[in-house]
């Protein structure tokens, strides 16, 4: 073997740890997963200064093929700091593992580091002007009060970790007066601009004044490493409090504490019991819905697409609570049943597990900024031969079970 191949084999052996790893060992046949691929990539960057993307491991799934893919590349220079810029910064105060939600996002980010598919932009429209410097000071209070807003991401020994700096500066961009059309273009550009994850903060704000109306629009762009709807609201609510002269309340518990708690919980008996329940549930005849489509899925996920909104009329919305009450279920259960029935009818799939988002915030973390929301699966019973009322009641009976398993990473 060449020296380069020998080094790659050694890294694979360390990560995959079977009794024998040779030049032609297949990554997938060894049971390799996305975390293993990230570990291999991290160790190659650290030990032999050969940075590759996670995708390269999947496309070259043996040490020999991966080494051949490196042919002709010069070793990278060692980075002087975790963010690779060579710039000095304050010593971090917290290093923690990623949560399961962050691990999924890390993997997707590693496949396309320059992409913006995992960004979210939230806007707030306010009557009248805002003082940019006063707003900047308010946002700075929020950044100082939440560890997630001072967090960056790197790898240590091949594993992704989150690193919390003791200080980070709120990034407010004052854009001035714009027309409505220009505002739409500016917001689209803000959403497309990559937010680097190796240097805090991985959140930015932009302030606009709408020409003609004099209204102020504050846009908040954040990476999904930080985002769920509750967190976005917390940030904006606390910024408003600080802007009015109050004090943005620091979170009683930081997100790294949640990540550690989750790791401990996932290693415990309750998590093992829930995993066993899910294994049995998914093996019990629940199908995968195959949707009819006009063309084939692209080979590389592009994030191109659209959201389809189906508004309910005021009359239907008004009747929904009463109809749910007559069946002894919640309005959510009623709508969820109708959605599942539609999917089942359109795809010809009987039993389904339908995913829905759940906040997944343990008690101490209600005021903590971070990505807590997760997908939970709700099993829908076989609908053939059932009335809609029976199906709605059966679905409602399953909802507490699915939500009770919310801490298990399903998606």
SVG drawing of the C-alpha trace seen along z (x, -y; Angstrom):
<svg xmlns="http://www.w3.org/2000/svg" viewBox="-71 -58 75 67">
<polyline fill="none" stroke="black" stroke-width="0.4" points="0.0,0.0 1.0,-3.6 1.6,-5.8 -1.6,-7.8 -3.7,-4.6 -2.2,-3.2 -3.2,-6.4 -6.7,-6.3 -7.1,-2.6 -5.8,-3.4 -8.5,-6.1 -11.2,-3.8 -10.1,-1.1 -10.2,-3.6 -13.7,-4.8 -15.4,-1.6 -13.6,0.7 -14.3,4.1 -11.7,6.8 -10.4,6.3 -10.5,3.2 -8.5,3.4 -8.0,1.2 -11.2,2.6 -13.5,2.7 -16.9,1.3 -18.1,-1.5 -21.8,-0.4 -21.1,3.3 -19.4,2.4 -22.5,0.7 -21.2,-2.8 -23.6,-5.7 -23.6,-9.4 -21.9,-10.0 -19.1,-7.6 -18.6,-9.4 -18.3,-12.7 -15.8,-11.1 -13.7,-9.9 -13.8,-13.4 -12.8,-15.0 -9.9,-12.7 -8.6,-13.1 -8.6,-16.8 -6.9,-16.6 -4.4,-13.8 -3.3,-13.9 -4.6,-17.4 -6.7,-16.1 -10.0,-17.8 -12.9,-16.2 -16.6,-16.5 -18.8,-13.9 -20.3,-13.2 -16.9,-11.9 -17.1,-9.0 -20.4,-7.9 -19.2,-8.3 -15.9,-6.5 -17.0,-3.9 -13.6,-2.1 -10.2,-3.4 -8.7,-2.7 -11.4,-4.6 -11.3,-7.5 -7.5,-7.7 -7.7,-7.7 -10.1,-10.6 -7.5,-12.5 -4.9,-12.1 -3.3,-15.4 -4.6,-17.4 -2.1,-19.3 -2.4,-18.8 -4.2,-21.7 -2.4,-24.1 -3.2,-23.6 -5.8,-26.0 -4.7,-28.4 -8.1,-28.5 -11.3,-26.4 -12.9,-28.6 -10.0,-28.2 -9.4,-32.0 -6.2,-32.2 -7.7,-35.0 -7.5,-35.0 -10.6,-35.2 -11.6,-34.9 -11.3,-31.4 -14.5,-29.4 -16.2,-28.8 -18.3,-25.7 -17.6,-22.8 -20.4,-20.3 -21.6,-17.5 -24.3,-18.2 -27.9,-17.3 -29.6,-14.8 -31.4,-17.6 -28.1,-19.4 -26.4,-16.1 -29.0,-15.8 -28.4,-19.4 -24.6,-19.0 -24.8,-16.1 -26.9,-18.0 -24.6,-21.0 -21.5,-18.9 -23.0,-17.7 -23.4,-21.3 -21.5,-23.8 -22.1,-26.7 -25.9,-26.1 -28.6,-28.2 -31.3,-25.5 -31.1,-25.4 -31.7,-29.1 -34.8,-30.7 -35.8,-34.4 -38.4,-35.9 -39.7,-39.4 -41.5,-41.8 -43.2,-44.9 -43.5,-47.9 -45.2,-51.3 -42.7,-54.1 -38.9,-54.3 -36.5,-52.4 -33.3,-53.8 -30.6,-51.6 -28.1,-52.0 -30.7,-51.4 -31.8,-48.3 -28.2,-47.1 -27.7,-47.5 -30.9,-45.5 -29.9,-42.7 -26.5,-42.6 -28.2,-42.0 -30.0,-39.0 -26.8,-37.6 -25.1,-37.9 -28.0,-36.1 -28.2,-33.0 -25.3,-30.6 -26.8,-29.4 -26.3,-32.9 -22.6,-32.7 -22.1,-29.2 -20.0,-28.0 -19.4,-24.4 -16.2,-22.5 -14.8,-19.0 -12.7,-17.5 -11.2,-14.1 -13.4,-13.7 -16.7,-14.4 -18.7,-17.6 -19.0,-19.7 -20.5,-23.1 -18.3,-25.7 -19.7,-28.7 -17.5,-31.8 -17.6,-34.1 -18.6,-37.0 -20.0,-37.6 -21.2,-40.8 -24.8,-41.2 -24.7,-41.5 -27.2,-44.2 -27.2,-45.5 -29.0,-48.8 -30.2,-48.8 -32.2,-52.1 -35.3,-53.0 -36.5,-50.5 -39.5,-50.0 -41.8,-47.0 -40.3,-45.3 -36.7,-46.0 -37.6,-44.7 -38.7,-41.4 -35.5,-41.1 -33.4,-42.1 -35.1,-39.5 -34.6,-36.8 -31.0,-37.7 -30.6,-37.6 -32.1,-34.1 -29.7,-33.0 -26.6,-34.3 -24.8,-31.5 -24.4,-31.9 -21.1,-30.4 -21.3,-28.0 -17.6,-28.1 -17.7,-31.6 -20.4,-33.1 -22.9,-34.4 -24.7,-32.3 -27.6,-34.7 -28.0,-38.2 -30.5,-41.0 -31.3,-43.5 -33.3,-46.7 -35.3,-48.3 -37.6,-51.3 -40.4,-50.8 -40.7,-53.8 -44.1,-55.5 -45.4,-54.0 -42.5,-54.8 -42.9,-51.4 -39.8,-49.6 -39.1,-45.9 -36.7,-43.9 -35.6,-40.7 -33.9,-38.0 -31.9,-35.4 -30.7,-32.3 -29.3,-28.9 -31.5,-26.0 -28.8,-25.0 -30.5,-27.7 -34.0,-27.9 -37.3,-26.6 -40.5,-28.8 -40.3,-29.2 -36.7,-30.3 -37.4,-32.9 -40.1,-34.3 -38.0,-34.4 -35.2,-36.4 -37.6,-39.0 -39.6,-39.3 -36.5,-39.9 -35.1,-42.3 -38.3,-44.3 -38.1,-44.3 -34.5,-45.6 -35.3,-48.2 -38.1,-49.6 -35.5,-50.0 -36.1,-46.7 -33.6,-43.9 -33.4,-40.8 -33.5,-38.0 -30.6,-35.5 -31.7,-31.9 -31.6,-29.9 -30.2,-26.9 -28.1,-27.0 -28.5,-24.8 -25.3,-22.8 -26.8,-21.7 -29.8,-20.3 -27.4,-18.5 -25.6,-16.8 -28.9,-16.0 -30.3,-14.5 -27.1,-12.3 -27.5,-10.9 -31.2,-10.3 -30.7,-8.5 -28.3,-6.1 -30.8,-5.3 -33.5,-2.6 -36.5,-4.8 -35.0,-5.7 -34.3,-2.0 -37.9,-1.1 -39.2,-3.8 -36.8,-2.7 -38.1,0.9 -41.7,-0.4 -40.8,-2.2 -39.0,0.8 -42.1,2.9 -44.5,0.2 -42.6,-0.4 -42.3,3.4 -46.0,3.9 -47.2,3.4 -47.0,-0.4 -46.2,-1.3 -44.3,-4.0 -46.5,-6.3 -45.4,-6.4 -46.7,-9.7 -47.4,-9.9 -45.2,-12.5 -44.5,-14.0 -40.7,-13.5 -38.0,-11.7 -36.4,-13.0 -33.1,-14.8 -30.0,-12.8 -28.8,-15.7 -31.2,-17.3 -31.6,-21.0 -34.1,-22.5 -36.0,-23.8 -39.7,-23.6 -42.7,-25.5 -45.1,-25.5 -48.8,-25.0 -51.1,-26.8 -54.7,-25.6 -56.6,-28.2 -59.8,-27.1 -62.8,-29.3 -64.1,-31.3 -67.2,-29.1 -65.3,-25.8 -62.9,-27.1 -65.8,-28.1 -67.5,-24.7 -64.3,-22.7 -64.2,-23.0 -67.9,-21.9 -67.4,-19.0 -64.3,-17.9 -66.2,-18.2 -69.0,-16.0 -66.4,-13.3 -64.5,-13.8 -61.3,-14.7 -59.3,-17.9 -59.5,-20.0 -55.8,-19.0 -56.8,-15.4 -59.6,-16.0 -57.4,-17.8 -54.6,-15.3 -57.0,-12.4 -58.3,-14.1 -54.8,-14.8 -53.8,-11.1 -56.9,-9.9 -56.2,-12.0 -52.6,-10.8 -53.7,-7.2 -56.4,-7.6 -54.0,-9.3 -51.2,-6.8 -53.1,-3.6 -51.3,-2.9 -53.3,-1.5 -51.5,-1.9 -49.3,-5.0 -47.1,-6.8 -47.4,-10.5 -44.9,-12.9 -45.7,-16.1 -43.6,-18.7 -43.5,-18.7 -41.8,-21.4 -39.8,-18.8 -38.7,-21.3 -38.1,-19.8 -39.2,-22.1 -35.8,-23.8 -35.4,-24.9 -38.6,-26.7 -36.8,-30.1 -33.7,-28.7 -32.8,-29.6 -31.9,-26.5 -33.3,-23.9 -35.6,-21.7 -38.5,-21.0 -38.4,-17.5 -40.5,-15.3 -42.7,-12.7 -44.5,-9.9 -48.2,-9.3 -49.5,-5.9 -52.8,-6.0 -54.9,-2.9 -56.2,-1.0 -59.1,-3.1 -60.9,-0.6 -64.3,0.3 -64.1,-2.5 -66.3,-5.6 -64.4,-8.9 -65.6,-9.3 -64.1,-5.9 -60.8,-6.8 -60.6,-10.2 -61.1,-8.7 -58.5,-6.0 -56.0,-8.6 -56.6,-10.8 -55.9,-7.7 -52.5,-7.4 -51.5,-11.0 -50.4,-10.9 -48.2,-7.9 -46.4,-9.6 -45.9,-12.8 -44.8,-10.8 -41.9,-9.5 -41.0,-13.0 -37.4,-12.8 -36.5,-9.8 -34.9,-11.1 -37.3,-9.8 -36.4,-12.0"/>
</svg>
